Amino acid sequence: MKHGAKRLLVLTLIIAFLTPNLTYAKEQKGVDKFSKSSILIDQDTGRVLYEKDPDAKRPLASLSKMMTFLLAIEAIEKGEVKENDIITIDKSIASVRGSSYHLKEGEKVPLIELMKGLMIVSGNDAAVAIARHIGKDEKTFVQKMNAKCKEIGMVNTYFVNPNGLPIYDLQNPSKPPKENISTARDIAKLGKYMFDNYEKRVVAITNMETYSNPQRGFCKNNTNSALMGILPEVDGIKTGYTGNAGYCLSFSMLVKEDKNNEKQHRLIGVTLGANHKNKRLSAALGMLKYGKENFSTKKVMEQDRLIGKKYIKGIEELEVKLIADKELYAILGKEENLNSQITFKEINYPVKKGDILGVIKYYTNTGEILGSVNIVSANDVNSASFKTKIKMIFAD
């Protein structure tokens, strides 16, 4: 083998780069007729299954409370606060307008109950109470919200308050209000992050159809009508509405393992800007139906599966067994084929078990990457005999 050819050895099993780079998601029409912006993703892989103007910046109304909820969960997990912390409600919290948990001045409420009031009945007052407890003041908490956006990769999102209410300039009422702004794609990223890291804590609250707190004499249905038995697997996440934002919903649903799906997986979606709550629901259900009926999960690689063998400098005594470093599932559309490309590095002596020596990338027909698996050494090759070392010298 010539020296230049040693640098990189590429073995292509199937290459699919000759077709236009259009995603499967963009080719589908009529899935969502009601949103201004929407998106549906697979949680495990992050693959976009459907999208409609997903990067348009729009007011997100009470979908803002997803970030408030996330920061409350993280503050509990870090030990900064406790879910049973008692929060005393002051006059300014009790007077917060809009959708309400009906907090009263002087009332003492545990943090966990405020979190339920936040997500299930969309309490604007609960959001302010949580923000002040965790951030000590709303301004500091909002700074935490925006910092978390950067961490997650929500590049088109900016928060001005913890609940999504528009902030009007009372001195200039004709001036457009300040509002929390985001995109369907960014909110889907937020939902994915919540489920990736805190699924049990999230679902324990977002999946409640009715919230009852007898001590407060409070009982209300979840504002998310998608939970009300239409699709039993739906378990979240949050509704939103203002005049500027329209009717919004971030939603989630488990798709169970069956003959079409080799692994249970979760769909996460967002609809922004519908002009009626029933249309918001129709948009969400349409996307979920489309995702469930047109995509399936397949295991494409087993962990530790033998990929092959290589011989350093072609010497039989220097055998390197090559295996996959992890298992990999992909989500594929009905009309899609799975294509793969294997790339090997030049393998030099010595080799340690676990050294990355190549990669397998998986693609759709259109070249959209679905995932990758590292090819690693299953054995050490680091104790060559004197005779073998002589062979290596002359193999050059």
C-alpha positions as CSV (number, residue, x, y, z in Angstrom):
1,M,0.0,0.0,0.0
2,K,1.3,3.4,-0.9
3,H,2.1,5.8,2.0
4,G,-0.5,8.3,1.0
5,A,-3.2,5.7,0.9
6,K,-2.4,4.7,4.5
7,R,-3.7,7.9,5.9
8,L,-7.3,7.2,5.5
9,L,-9.1,4.1,4.3
10,V,-12.8,4.6,3.4
11,L,-15.1,1.7,2.8
12,T,-18.5,2.7,1.5
13,L,-21.2,0.1,1.8
14,I,-24.0,2.2,0.4
15,I,-23.7,6.0,-0.4
16,A,-26.8,8.1,-0.8
17,F,-25.7,11.6,-1.5
18,L,-26.8,11.8,-5.1
19,T,-30.4,12.9,-4.3
20,P,-31.3,16.5,-3.1
21,N,-30.8,17.1,0.6
22,L,-34.5,17.4,1.5
23,T,-35.6,15.9,4.8
24,Y,-38.5,13.5,5.0
25,A,-40.2,15.9,7.3
26,K,-40.3,18.7,4.8
27,E,-41.9,16.7,2.1
28,Q,-45.2,16.1,3.9
29,K,-48.2,18.4,3.3
30,G,-51.4,18.8,5.2
31,V,-50.2,17.2,8.5
32,D,-50.8,20.5,10.4
33,K,-53.2,22.9,8.9
34,F,-53.7,25.2,11.9
35,S,-50.4,26.3,13.4
36,K,-48.3,29.2,12.3
37,S,-45.2,27.2,13.4
38,S,-44.9,23.6,14.5
39,I,-42.5,20.8,14.9
40,L,-42.4,17.1,15.8
41,I,-39.3,15.3,17.0
42,D,-38.2,11.9,18.3
43,Q,-36.8,12.4,21.8
44,D,-34.1,9.7,21.7
45,T,-32.5,10.7,18.4
46,G,-33.6,14.3,18.2
47,R,-34.7,13.6,14.6
48,V,-37.2,16.1,13.2
49,L,-40.2,14.1,11.8
50,Y,-42.3,17.1,10.8
51,E,-41.8,20.8,10.7
52,K,-43.6,23.9,9.6
53,D,-41.8,27.2,9.8
54,P,-40.1,26.0,13.0
55,D,-37.6,28.8,13.3
56,A,-40.0,31.8,13.1
57,K,-39.7,33.8,16.3
58,R,-43.1,34.1,18.1
59,P,-44.5,35.0,21.5
60,L,-44.8,31.7,23.5
61,A,-47.2,32.8,26.2
62,S,-47.4,30.1,29.0
63,L,-45.1,27.7,27.3
64,S,-42.6,29.9,29.2
65,K,-43.5,28.0,32.3
66,M,-41.7,25.0,31.0
67,M,-38.4,26.8,31.7
68,T,-39.7,28.0,35.1
69,F,-40.6,24.4,35.9
70,L,-37.3,23.0,34.7
71,L,-35.3,25.5,36.8
72,A,-37.4,24.5,39.9
73,I,-36.7,20.8,39.3
74,E,-33.0,21.5,38.9
75,A,-32.9,23.7,42.0
76,I,-34.4,20.8,43.9
77,E,-32.0,18.3,42.4
78,K,-29.0,20.5,43.3
79,G,-30.2,20.9,46.9
80,E,-30.6,24.6,46.5
81,V,-34.3,24.3,47.6
82,K,-36.6,21.6,48.8
83,E,-39.9,20.6,47.2
84,N,-41.6,21.0,50.6
85,D,-40.2,24.5,51.2
86,I,-43.1,26.7,52.4
87,I,-43.5,29.9,50.5
88,T,-45.5,32.8,51.9
89,I,-47.6,34.6,49.4
90,D,-47.4,38.4,49.4
91,K,-49.8,40.9,48.0
92,S,-47.9,41.4,44.7
93,I,-48.0,37.7,44.0
94,A,-51.7,37.3,44.8
95,S,-52.5,40.2,42.5
96,V,-50.8,38.7,39.4
97,R,-53.3,38.8,36.5
98,G,-54.3,36.1,34.0
99,S,-54.6,32.4,34.5
100,S,-54.3,31.8,38.2
101,Y,-53.7,29.3,40.9
102,H,-55.8,31.7,43.1
103,L,-53.1,32.4,45.6
104,K,-54.1,34.6,48.5
105,E,-52.0,37.1,50.4
106,G,-50.6,35.6,53.6
107,E,-51.2,32.0,52.3
108,K,-48.3,29.5,52.9
109,V,-47.9,27.0,50.1
110,P,-45.3,24.2,49.5
111,L,-43.0,24.6,46.5
112,I,-44.2,21.3,45.0
113,E,-47.8,22.5,45.0
114,L,-46.8,25.7,43.3
115,M,-45.1,23.6,40.6
116,K,-48.3,21.7,40.1
117,G,-50.3,24.9,39.9
118,L,-47.8,26.2,37.4
119,M,-48.0,23.3,35.0
120,I,-51.5,21.9,35.4
121,V,-53.6,25.0,35.7
122,S,-51.0,27.5,34.3
123,G,-50.9,29.7,37.3
124,N,-49.2,33.0,36.5
125,D,-49.1,33.8,40.2
126,A,-47.5,30.4,40.9
127,A,-44.7,31.2,38.4
128,V,-43.9,34.5,40.1
129,A,-43.8,32.8,43.6
130,I,-41.5,30.0,42.3
131,A,-39.2,32.6,40.6
132,R,-38.8,34.7,43.7
133,H,-38.2,31.6,45.9
134,I,-35.5,30.2,43.7
135,G,-33.9,33.4,42.3
136,K,-34.6,35.6,45.3
137,D,-36.1,38.1,42.9
138,E,-37.7,37.8,39.4
139,K,-34.9,39.6,37.6
140,T,-32.2,37.1,38.8
141,F,-34.5,34.2,38.0
142,V,-35.1,35.5,34.4
143,Q,-31.3,35.7,34.0
144,K,-31.2,32.1,35.0
145,M,-33.8,31.3,32.4
146,N,-31.8,33.0,29.7
147,A,-28.6,31.3,30.8
148,K,-30.3,27.9,30.6
149,C,-31.4,28.7,27.1
150,K,-27.8,29.1,26.0
151,E,-26.8,25.9,27.8
152,I,-29.5,23.9,26.0
153,G,-28.9,25.5,22.6
154,M,-32.1,27.5,22.4
155,V,-30.6,30.1,20.1
156,N,-33.7,32.0,19.2
157,T,-35.3,32.4,22.7
158,Y,-35.3,35.3,25.1
159,F,-37.3,35.5,28.4
160,V,-38.4,38.7,30.1
161,N,-40.5,37.1,32.9
162,P,-41.3,33.6,34.3
163,N,-44.9,33.2,33.2
164,G,-45.2,34.6,29.6
165,L,-47.5,37.5,30.3
166,P,-47.0,40.4,28.0
167,I,-45.5,43.4,29.8
168,Y,-47.1,46.7,28.6
169,D,-45.7,50.1,29.0
170,L,-48.4,51.9,31.0
171,Q,-46.9,55.3,30.1
172,N,-47.2,54.4,26.4
173,P,-50.0,51.9,26.0
174,S,-49.9,51.9,22.2
175,K,-46.3,50.6,22.3
176,P,-46.0,46.8,21.6
177,P,-45.5,44.8,24.9
178,K,-42.3,43.1,25.9
179,E,-42.9,39.3,25.6
180,N,-41.0,36.1,25.9
181,I,-40.0,35.1,22.4
182,S,-39.0,31.6,21.1
183,T,-39.5,29.2,18.2
184,A,-41.1,25.8,17.8
185,R,-37.7,24.3,17.4
186,D,-36.3,25.8,20.6
187,I,-39.3,24.8,22.6
188,A,-38.9,21.2,21.3
189,K,-35.3,21.3,22.4
190,L,-36.5,22.4,25.9
191,G,-39.0,19.6,26.0
192,K,-36.4,17.0,25.0
193,Y,-34.0,18.3,27.6
194,M,-36.6,18.0,30.3
195,F,-37.5,14.4,29.4
196,D,-33.8,13.4,28.8
197,N,-32.8,14.5,32.3
198,Y,-35.9,14.5,34.5
199,E,-38.5,12.3,32.9
200,K,-40.0,10.9,36.1
201,R,-40.3,14.3,37.8
202,V,-41.8,15.9,34.7
203,V,-44.4,13.2,33.9
204,A,-45.4,13.0,37.6
205,I,-47.0,16.4,37.2
206,T,-47.6,17.0,33.5
207,N,-49.6,13.7,33.1
208,M,-52.2,14.7,35.8
209,E,-55.6,15.1,34.2
210,T,-57.0,16.9,37.3
211,Y,-55.2,18.7,40.1
212,S,-56.8,18.8,43.5
213,N,-55.5,20.4,46.6
214,P,-58.1,19.9,49.4
215,Q,-56.2,22.0,51.9
216,R,-56.7,25.0,49.5
217,G,-60.1,24.0,48.4
218,F,-58.7,23.9,44.9
219,C,-59.6,21.5,42.0
220,K,-59.2,22.0,38.3
221,N,-58.6,20.0,35.2
222,N,-55.3,20.2,33.3
223,T,-55.4,22.9,30.7
224,N,-53.9,20.3,28.2
225,S,-57.0,18.8,26.6
226,A,-54.8,16.3,24.8
227,L,-54.6,14.4,28.1
228,M,-58.3,13.8,28.2
229,G,-58.4,10.2,26.8
230,I,-58.1,11.0,23.1
231,L,-54.7,9.4,22.9
232,P,-54.0,7.6,26.2
233,E,-50.2,7.7,25.7
234,V,-50.1,11.5,25.7
235,D,-48.4,12.7,29.0
236,G,-47.6,16.4,28.7
237,I,-46.5,19.0,28.4
238,K,-47.9,22.6,28.6
239,T,-50.5,24.9,27.0
240,G,-50.2,28.6,26.3
241,Y,-52.4,31.5,25.1
242,T,-52.2,35.2,24.8
243,G,-53.8,37.4,22.1
244,N,-50.4,37.9,20.4
245,A,-49.2,34.4,20.8
246,G,-52.4,32.6,19.8
247,Y,-53.1,29.1,21.1
248,C,-49.9,27.2,21.7
249,L,-49.1,23.7,23.0
250,S,-46.0,21.7,23.7
251,F,-47.0,18.0,23.8
252,S,-45.4,14.6,24.3
253,M,-46.5,11.0,23.7
254,L,-45.0,7.5,24.3
255,V,-45.0,5.1,21.4
256,K,-44.8,1.6,22.8
257,E,-42.6,-1.2,21.5
258,D,-44.6,-3.3,19.0
259,K,-44.2,-5.1,15.7
260,N,-43.2,-1.7,14.1
261,N,-41.1,-0.4,16.8
262,E,-38.2,-2.3,18.3
263,K,-38.0,0.1,21.2
264,Q,-40.4,2.3,23.1
265,H,-39.8,5.9,22.2
266,R,-41.3,9.3,22.8
267,L,-42.5,11.9,20.4
268,I,-42.3,15.6,21.4
269,G,-44.1,18.3,19.5
270,V,-44.9,22.0,19.5
271,T,-47.7,24.0,17.9
272,L,-47.6,27.8,18.0
273,G,-50.1,30.4,16.9
274,A,-53.4,28.5,16.2
275,N,-56.4,30.8,16.3
276,H,-58.6,28.5,18.5
277,K,-57.9,26.0,21.2
278,N,-59.7,23.2,19.3
279,K,-57.4,23.9,16.3
280,R,-54.4,23.8,18.6
281,L,-55.5,20.3,19.7
282,S,-56.2,19.2,16.1
283,A,-52.7,20.3,15.1
284,A,-51.1,18.4,17.9
285,L,-53.1,15.2,17.4
286,G,-52.5,15.4,13.6
287,M,-48.7,15.5,14.2
288,L,-48.8,12.7,16.7
289,K,-50.9,10.5,14.4
290,Y,-48.5,11.2,11.6
291,G,-45.4,10.5,13.7
292,K,-46.8,7.2,15.0
293,E,-48.2,5.9,11.7
294,N,-45.3,6.9,9.4
295,F,-42.2,6.3,11.5
296,S,-40.8,3.3,13.4
297,T,-37.7,2.6,15.5
298,K,-35.2,0.0,14.4
299,K,-32.1,-1.3,16.1
300,V,-29.3,-0.8,13.6
301,M,-26.3,-1.9,15.7
302,E,-25.7,-4.1,18.7
303,Q,-23.1,-3.0,21.3
304,D,-19.9,-5.1,21.0
305,R,-21.0,-6.5,17.6
306,L,-18.0,-7.8,15.7
307,I,-17.4,-5.5,12.7
308,G,-14.3,-7.3,11.4
309,K,-10.6,-7.7,11.9
310,K,-7.6,-5.7,10.9
311,Y,-3.9,-6.7,10.8
312,I,-1.4,-4.0,11.6
313,K,1.0,-3.7,8.6
314,G,-0.7,-6.8,7.3
315,I,1.0,-9.0,10.0
316,E,-1.1,-11.9,11.2
317,E,0.3,-11.8,14.7
318,L,-1.0,-8.2,15.1
319,E,-4.7,-8.9,14.8
320,V,-7.1,-6.2,16.0
321,K,-10.7,-7.2,16.5
322,L,-13.1,-4.4,15.7
323,I,-16.4,-4.0,17.5
324,A,-19.1,-1.4,17.9
325,D,-18.8,0.7,21.0
326,K,-22.6,1.0,21.6
327,E,-26.0,0.0,20.4
328,L,-27.9,2.3,18.1
329,Y,-31.5,2.8,17.2
330,A,-32.7,4.8,14.3
331,I,-36.2,6.2,13.5
332,L,-37.1,5.7,9.9
333,G,-40.0,6.8,7.7
334,K,-42.0,4.1,5.8
335,E,-40.5,5.1,2.5
336,E,-37.0,5.5,3.7
337,N,-34.0,3.2,3.4
338,L,-31.2,2.9,5.8
339,N,-27.8,3.6,4.3
340,S,-24.4,3.3,6.0
341,Q,-20.8,4.5,5.4
342,I,-17.8,3.0,7.3
343,T,-14.6,5.0,7.7
344,F,-11.4,3.5,9.2
345,K,-8.4,5.3,10.5
346,E,-4.9,4.1,9.9
347,I,-4.1,1.6,12.6
348,N,-0.7,1.9,14.1
349,Y,1.1,-0.2,16.7
350,P,0.5,-0.3,19.7
351,V,-3.3,-0.5,20.0
352,K,-5.2,-0.4,23.3
353,K,-8.5,-2.0,24.0
354,G,-11.2,0.6,23.5
355,D,-9.1,2.8,21.0
356,I,-11.4,4.4,18.4
357,L,-10.3,3.1,15.0
358,G,-13.2,4.1,12.8
359,V,-16.9,5.1,12.6
360,I,-20.1,3.9,11.0
361,K,-22.5,6.6,10.0
362,Y,-26.1,5.9,9.1
363,Y,-28.0,8.0,6.6
364,T,-31.4,8.2,4.9
365,N,-31.9,8.2,1.1
366,T,-31.5,11.9,1.1
367,G,-28.3,12.0,3.1
368,E,-29.8,13.0,6.4
369,I,-27.6,11.6,9.1
370,L,-29.5,9.3,11.6
371,G,-26.7,8.5,14.0
372,S,-23.2,7.0,14.2
373,V,-21.3,4.3,16.1
374,N,-17.6,4.3,16.9
375,I,-15.6,1.2,15.8
376,V,-13.2,0.4,18.7
377,S,-10.6,-2.2,19.4
378,A,-11.8,-5.2,21.4
379,N,-8.3,-6.2,22.4
380,D,-4.8,-4.9,23.3
381,V,-2.1,-5.3,20.7
382,N,0.9,-4.0,22.6
383,S,3.2,-7.0,23.3
384,A,4.7,-7.9,19.9
385,S,7.7,-10.3,20.0
386,F,11.1,-9.3,18.8
387,K,10.6,-11.3,15.6
388,T,7.2,-9.5,14.9
389,K,8.9,-6.1,15.5
390,I,11.5,-6.9,12.9
391,K,8.6,-7.8,10.5
392,M,7.0,-4.4,11.2
393,I,10.3,-2.7,10.2
394,F,10.4,-4.4,6.9
395,A,6.7,-4.1,6.3
396,D,7.2,-0.3,5.8
